[in-house]
Amino acid sequence: MMTGPSSYHRRVAEQKREAILGAATRLFLDSGYAGTSLAKVAEAAGVSKATLFKQFPTKAALFDAIVTTSWRIGEEDGAQPPVGDPVAGLTVIGRRYVALLTRPDMADLFRIVIAEMPRFPELAEAQFNRGKMPYFESVRSYLEAERAAGTIVVDDLDLAATQFLGMISNYVFWPQMLLPHWAPDEASMDHVVDEAVLMMRARYGAG
């Protein structure tokens, strides 16, 4: 008998959390990190201050949640590809990375960090430590598994992961930081991933 109400309350709580994170992101962009208060976020999200403070007692905790959510991948999509075929595995990872980078909130998050970094360097640290690095480590872990299986030959796993992700993000993501209307089509982004995979195979393939 408790399953229905419990499920309902969890769904409502998640909806309120999403509203809070969305409102906070917009306010951070419009008013800056310093100019945004938790009270303003609660008002913009349509929730009570008590509801917001219960989930996010500080503005730093709220920003950390924005970062973590922006970089989060679903459980199914986040599963490491099967080891044994680096071309197939890296293609999956590359497509997944494109989907992550092209989320609307990802560009917003980076703009907040870039704008506020001189006054609030801790925001950049949160973005790096809670967002980028966990994702980077998942890619590095996959390459390490392929190396252990003998399918690739690589000494510097950190460099290899950086090279692969960089080849993709330098086309898909970073231009829009200077060119707001940068929006390559899906075919172009798929082509970039395919070429990045071929470059990795040429450099690190065991065969």
C-alpha positions as a printed NumPy array, in Angstrom:
array([[  0.   ,   0.   ,   0.   ],
       [  2.953,   2.329,   0.543],
       [  4.337,   1.926,  -2.992],
       [  1.962,   4.42 ,  -4.692],
       [  2.361,   7.401,  -2.326],
       [  6.097,   6.801,  -1.987],
       [  6.542,   6.74 ,  -5.742],
       [  4.402,   9.864,  -6.108],
       [  6.383,  11.795,  -3.504],
       [  9.666,  10.805,  -5.12 ],
       [  8.388,  11.983,  -8.486],
       [  7.238,  15.32 ,  -7.062],
       [ 10.554,  15.789,  -5.265],
       [ 12.45 ,  15.087,  -8.487],
       [ 10.282,  17.556, -10.411],
       [ 10.981,  20.233,  -7.808],
       [ 14.69 ,  19.459,  -7.936],
       [ 14.726,  19.851, -11.726],
       [ 12.836,  23.14 , -11.433],
       [ 15.344,  24.408,  -8.869],
       [ 18.373,  23.444, -10.956],
       [ 16.884,  24.991, -14.097],
       [ 15.978,  28.229, -12.334],
       [ 19.394,  28.463, -10.681],
       [ 21.197,  27.968, -13.992],
       [ 19.176,  30.747, -15.642],
       [ 19.716,  33.12 , -12.721],
       [ 23.459,  32.404, -12.556],
       [ 23.661,  33.251, -16.26 ],
       [ 21.525,  36.384, -16.041],
       [ 22.585,  37.826, -12.687],
       [ 25.929,  36.164, -12.018],
       [ 26.817,  33.824,  -9.195],
       [ 27.246,  36.62 ,  -6.652],
       [ 24.016,  38.33 ,  -7.702],
       [ 21.905,  35.204,  -7.261],
       [ 20.495,  34.331,  -3.869],
       [ 18.847,  31.114,  -2.809],
       [ 15.683,  33.101,  -2.113],
       [ 15.615,  34.288,  -5.735],
       [ 16.141,  30.737,  -6.939],
       [ 13.229,  29.478,  -4.827],
       [ 10.969,  32.193,  -6.194],
       [ 11.974,  31.524,  -9.812],
       [ 11.532,  27.765,  -9.364],
       [  8.125,  28.142,  -7.751],
       [  9.088,  26.338,  -4.567],
       [  9.267,  27.408,  -0.946],
       [ 12.568,  28.468,   0.568],
       [ 12.232,  25.605,   3.036],
       [ 11.989,  23.12 ,   0.158],
       [ 15.067,  24.569,  -1.508],
       [ 17.132,  24.772,   1.693],
       [ 16.258,  21.171,   2.504],
       [ 17.881,  19.992,  -0.736],
       [ 20.541,  22.683,  -1.127],
       [ 21.552,  24.376,   2.14 ],
       [ 24.178,  26.546,   0.414],
       [ 24.685,  28.135,  -2.989],
       [ 27.858,  26.101,  -3.415],
       [ 25.887,  22.875,  -2.898],
       [ 23.401,  24.043,  -5.501],
       [ 26.132,  24.745,  -8.047],
       [ 27.752,  21.376,  -7.339],
       [ 24.413,  19.727,  -8.092],
       [ 24.133,  21.616, -11.385],
       [ 27.574,  20.373, -12.389],
       [ 26.913,  16.784, -11.361],
       [ 23.56 ,  16.697, -13.141],
       [ 24.937,  18.252, -16.325],
       [ 27.636,  15.584, -16.632],
       [ 25.439,  12.687, -15.541],
       [ 24.79 ,   9.823, -17.938],
       [ 21.938,   7.353, -17.55 ],
       [ 22.797,   3.934, -16.177],
       [ 22.244,   2.192, -19.503],
       [ 24.137,   4.797, -21.523],
       [ 26.867,   4.96 , -18.904],
       [ 27.782,   1.281, -19.047],
       [ 31.3  ,   0.663, -20.323],
       [ 31.268,  -0.822, -23.853],
       [ 32.317,  -4.491, -24.114],
       [ 36.072,  -4.913, -24.328],
       [ 37.616,  -6.507, -27.401],
       [ 36.757,  -4.136, -30.234],
       [ 38.234,  -0.663, -29.657],
       [ 36.719,   0.751, -32.832],
       [ 33.21 ,  -0.22 , -31.771],
       [ 33.802,   0.775, -28.162],
       [ 35.293,   4.162, -28.926],
       [ 32.524,   4.865, -31.403],
       [ 29.966,   4.29 , -28.646],
       [ 31.922,   6.499, -26.255],
       [ 32.377,   9.197, -28.894],
       [ 28.667,   9.318, -29.765],
       [ 27.848,   9.428, -26.069],
       [ 30.256,  12.332, -25.575],
       [ 28.64 ,  14.273, -28.422],
       [ 25.206,  13.778, -26.836],
       [ 26.584,  15.037, -23.53 ],
       [ 28.283,  18.107, -24.984],
       [ 25.26 ,  19.127, -27.024],
       [ 22.896,  19.24 , -24.07 ],
       [ 21.638,  22.854, -23.786],
       [ 22.654,  23.105, -20.137],
       [ 26.255,  22.09 , -20.836],
       [ 27.11 ,  25.261, -22.754],
       [ 25.315,  27.325, -20.103],
       [ 27.338,  25.677, -17.363],
       [ 30.651,  26.488, -19.029],
       [ 29.578,  30.084, -19.632],
       [ 28.803,  30.498, -15.936],
       [ 32.192,  29.08 , -14.94 ],
       [ 34.123,  31.192, -17.459],
       [ 32.318,  34.397, -16.462],
       [ 32.696,  33.889, -12.718],
       [ 36.093,  32.191, -12.51 ],
       [ 38.115,  35.353, -11.647],
       [ 35.976,  35.992,  -8.549],
       [ 34.917,  32.439,  -7.729],
       [ 37.67 ,  29.99 ,  -8.73 ],
       [ 35.933,  27.317,  -6.683],
       [ 33.295,  27.1  ,  -9.405],
       [ 35.924,  26.005, -11.914],
       [ 37.256,  23.481,  -9.4  ],
       [ 33.756,  22.067,  -8.94 ],
       [ 33.287,  21.826, -12.7  ],
       [ 36.626,  20.047, -13.089],
       [ 36.467,  17.725, -10.083],
       [ 32.764,  16.816, -10.055],
       [ 32.047,  16.924, -13.766],
       [ 34.87 ,  16.61 , -16.228],
       [ 37.217,  14.355, -14.26 ],
       [ 34.719,  11.578, -13.414],
       [ 33.77 ,  11.409, -17.1  ],
       [ 37.417,  11.49 , -18.166],
       [ 38.223,   8.668, -15.743],
       [ 35.479,   6.507, -17.255],
       [ 37.064,   6.893, -20.707],
       [ 40.53 ,   6.233, -19.315],
       [ 39.205,   3.107, -17.583],
       [ 37.855,   1.798, -20.884],
       [ 41.196,   2.347, -22.626],
       [ 42.953,   0.617, -19.745],
       [ 40.662,  -2.388, -20.144],
       [ 41.369,  -2.555, -23.883],
       [ 45.095,  -2.356, -23.19 ],
       [ 44.824,  -5.224, -20.72 ],
       [ 42.984,  -7.233, -23.397],
       [ 45.841,  -6.622, -25.816],
       [ 43.752,  -4.774, -28.404],
       [ 45.614,  -1.461, -28.076],
       [ 49.193,  -0.507, -27.247],
       [ 49.405,   2.691, -25.218],
       [ 51.817,   3.861, -22.55 ],
       [ 50.124,   7.101, -21.467],
       [ 46.438,   6.445, -20.866],
       [ 45.778,  10.001, -19.677],
       [ 47.184,  11.421, -22.9  ],
       [ 45.258,   8.95 , -25.06 ],
       [ 41.953,   9.774, -23.36 ],
       [ 42.694,  13.503, -23.661],
       [ 43.482,  13.153, -27.352],
       [ 40.293,  11.259, -28.125],
       [ 37.95 ,  13.55 , -26.215],
       [ 39.763,  16.639, -27.482],
       [ 39.352,  15.677, -31.129],
       [ 35.603,  15.58 , -30.562],
       [ 35.062,  18.551, -28.258],
       [ 37.247,  20.883, -30.335],
       [ 34.698,  20.618, -33.138],
       [ 31.423,  19.848, -31.399],
       [ 31.608,  22.075, -28.328],
       [ 34.3  ,  24.707, -27.974],
       [ 33.508,  26.849, -31.056],
       [ 30.119,  27.722, -29.584],
       [ 31.82 ,  29.444, -26.674],
       [ 32.825,  32.136, -29.185],
       [ 30.215,  31.516, -31.875],
       [ 26.777,  31.251, -30.21 ],
       [ 25.133,  30.021, -33.399],
       [ 27.624,  27.196, -33.92 ],
       [ 25.438,  24.127, -34.448],
       [ 26.95 ,  21.385, -36.614],
       [ 24.449,  18.864, -37.906],
       [ 24.293,  15.27 , -36.726],
       [ 26.037,  13.891, -39.805],
       [ 28.987,  16.251, -39.289],
       [ 29.314,  15.278, -35.647],
       [ 29.124,  11.58 , -36.47 ],
       [ 31.884,  12.106, -39.024],
       [ 34.092,  13.788, -36.427],
       [ 33.625,  10.83 , -34.073],
       [ 34.4  ,   8.337, -36.841],
       [ 37.584,  10.183, -37.769],
       [ 38.668,  10.424, -34.138],
       [ 38.195,   6.663, -33.768],
       [ 40.248,   6.02 , -36.913],
       [ 43.013,   8.265, -35.583],
       [ 43.056,   6.322, -32.31 ],
       [ 43.167,   3.004, -34.162],
       [ 46.034,   4.217, -36.366],
       [ 48.03 ,   5.437, -33.366],
       [ 47.271,   2.802, -30.734],
       [ 45.845,  -0.252, -32.506],
       [ 47.65 ,  -3.497, -31.677],
       [ 47.094,  -5.072, -35.068]])
